[in-house]
Amino acid sequence: MNFYYDLVLNFNEIPYMFYEWFADDNVDFIKKIPLFSVSNKVLKDLVNNEIIVSKDFLDLIENKCELKNKTLEYAALFASKNGAIAIEFNDKGKSIYRSFLQVDDEIGVIEMLYTLSQFKLNYELGEKINTNNNLRIENNIRNFIQMEIDSLYKKENFDKLKYLYNEWFLKDSDNFEEIYEEMNKKLQESITDREVFIYDLIRLSYNNV
């Protein structure tokens, strides 16, 4: 069996690109992990779909992924010349968590492929993963603002809602239904510097309480 050593993984149900990792993510420092060379088609399936692998494969990788102080029971790294992904499985063989790699690790893995034979992975395709094309930080900003304006509207805190509206859209209105509707509509669009400004403004308002 082939292994890759000393890398950082950030396992989530939906994998994030390395530039979307947050400082407070629960990253794992991997000492070694089983590595399998697969075709581009197989890698695409692994990235875009839930999969179920056989018990034979689970037996092959069982407790072979080593962290600093423990092992992951069923985890492996799959790579083609198009990229790489690490997947953790449950004891039924179903994929449960995924992680993309940092750039240096992905380059190192792909370089190793030239010395490896391609592995024939037997698997069943499950549901397509509901990935979101928006960057993770954009989603956080959008959700944070949404929760704030929903709360203000529900509590009828129209003074603060109007203040945010003025700062956000640089105009005035006393129609709180329209204010709320326009805010919601804007949050369905791409995040701009204005939304980042409002996000920071809301956070600052709570820090000053």
Salt bridges, closest charged atoms under 4 A:
ASP25 OD2 - ARG136 NH1 2.70
ASP45 OD2 - LYS41 NZ 3.17
GLU50 OE1 - ARG98 NH1 3.62
ASP59 OD2 - LYS55 NZ 3.10
GLU66 OE2 - LYS32 NZ 3.93
GLU148 OE2 - LYS160 NZ 2.95
ASP172 OD1 - LYS162 NZ 3.76
ASP174 OD1 - LYS162 NZ 2.56
GLU182 OE2 - LYS171 NZ 3.13
GLU189 OE1 - LYS186 NZ 3.73
GLU195 OE2 - LYS186 NZ 3.35
